[in-house]
Amino acid sequence: MVDKACDNKTCMKSEECARYASWLNGNQDYKTFKGNEQKGCGQFIQK
């Protein structure tokens, strides 16, 4: 279980990230971390 999900689909690692997957699955405890098209956020969790 991911503590806090992430709704940032533009993060370059979003497809591999358990935080983004958790958000897609409806986790309401989320924020947007600082990942973008060029980098991941540093709070990435491999799924």
N, C-alpha and C positions, 0 to 999 in steps of 0.2 A: 504493500500500500504506500502510495506517495503522499508525503505530508502536505505539500502544496502543489497543485497542478499549475500548468502554464498555458495561456491561450495564444501564444505568439507563433503563428504559422509561418512567419517570414524568417525565423531563425534557421540558419543553415543546417542545424542538427535536429530540427523538429520531427522529422520522419523517424529518427532513431531514439527519440527522447521519451522516457516513461512519464515525464511531467505532462507533455503535450497529449500523449495517449490517454492519460488520466482525465484531462480536460475534455477530450472527445467523448469519453465514457460518462461524462456528466458530473465530475467532481466539482462541486460548487466552491470549494476552498482553493481559489486560484489567484494568481497575479500575472503580470507580464514581466518576465525577466529581461535582461538587456541584450539578448541575442539578436543578430540581424543576418542579412544575406551573406555577409562575409565571415561571420564568426558565431560561435556558440556563446552561451552566457556565463559559463563557469559554475552554474547550478544544475548542469545537465545530469540526468540519470539515465544510463543505458537501459533500454527495455529488452 
